[in-house]
Amino acid sequence: MSRVWNFSAGPAAIPTAVLERAQRELLDWNGSGASVMELSHRGKLFIALAQQAEADLRELMGIPNDYAVLFLQGGATQHFAQIPMNLAGEGDSADYIVNGHWGEKAANEAAPYLRVNIAASSKAEQYLRLPPRESWQLDPGAAYVHYTPNETIHGVEYRDIPDVGEVPLVADFSSNILSEPLDVSRFGLIYAGAQKNIGPSGLVVMVIRRDLLQRASRPMAKIFRYAEQAANDSMLNTPNTWGWYLAGLTFQWLKEQGGVAAMAERNRTKAELLYQAIDGSSGYYRNPVDVPARSRMNVPFTLHDSALDADFLKESDAAGLIGLKGHKALGGMRASLYNAVPVEAVEALVGFMKDFAARHG
Ligand code: PMP
């Protein structure tokens, strides 16, 4: 069986070279005679792996020393709740920018822990555009400002880091982390579920300014406290060792590819190819998102006649192009173009789309 081109939104494509290496090492990792999944997280070999993964991520993202890197569990969703628990005390408020489904969910999940102020929202515009920074009604006394730089379902992406003054900026980078160079020093906290640009699900990578670790003032179990995780090298309990290992391999692969600058170039090429194919199809395919807000990572599109959707999915699948069904909230199609999706995959998709349009009129 050969590998297909995978446009899934997440869990998503993992670089073939990473999977091949994991396959080679599956039964005997690092001369141990055992799988990485079978070894103690407290052993020398795994601790070296964890340190290397952190060092590689620091190099790739240019993470300053006054930021801690955590490898956590619970998915991004658990951290929608844990972030307010850790960054805000009783009676505090935080500003939320809601520019898609995930930002809305983050605000809802934070509500039991603080006063949520929706400082801007594009819900009334079906999330087809981004609330411009000038429209944000920020509270200078907020514990933090939360936003979602890339909305995976609605296909909108902020390309500039918003200036929010002295209030820490918290960003859910689940679907665009490592996709281009980023000035980490502009953020208080960056977090991402791994299952798009980092590796398998079940792992969350967090980069947090160390002074913010000291904020958590309310009573909570140690396991929820980021300061405890930082003090214990993210090994307060048994971590997701397999996910951590694959993340480490992905970081090494990214470095071999030329790092995030090379990724940015490739991601731009891929997004341009697909948006040109959509916009140049004389309305056969449509992406309704305001052009400057279009995501490079997730491209939702519809066919001019939704009665053709089932054929499009059946035929694309048969052509070795998978994961194109749109999110149920929007219908239609969605192609996710994460780092592990090569330019050839997008060329194959664009070729298929032209051919499909020619055959189905
Ligand atoms: N935030 C964003 C931007 C996402 O795309 C997703 C998942 N698709 C989540 C949060 C939720 O992640 P998880 O399923 O890991 O909780």
Boltz pocket constraint, residues with backbone or C-beta under 6 A from the ligand:
constraints:
  - pocket:
      binder: B
      contacts: [[A, 9], [A, 10], [A, 74], [A, 75], [A, 76], [A, 77], [A, 78], [A, 102], [A, 148], [A, 150], [A, 151], [A, 152], [A, 153], [A, 172], [A, 173], [A, 174], [A, 175], [A, 193], [A, 194]]
      max_distance: 6.0
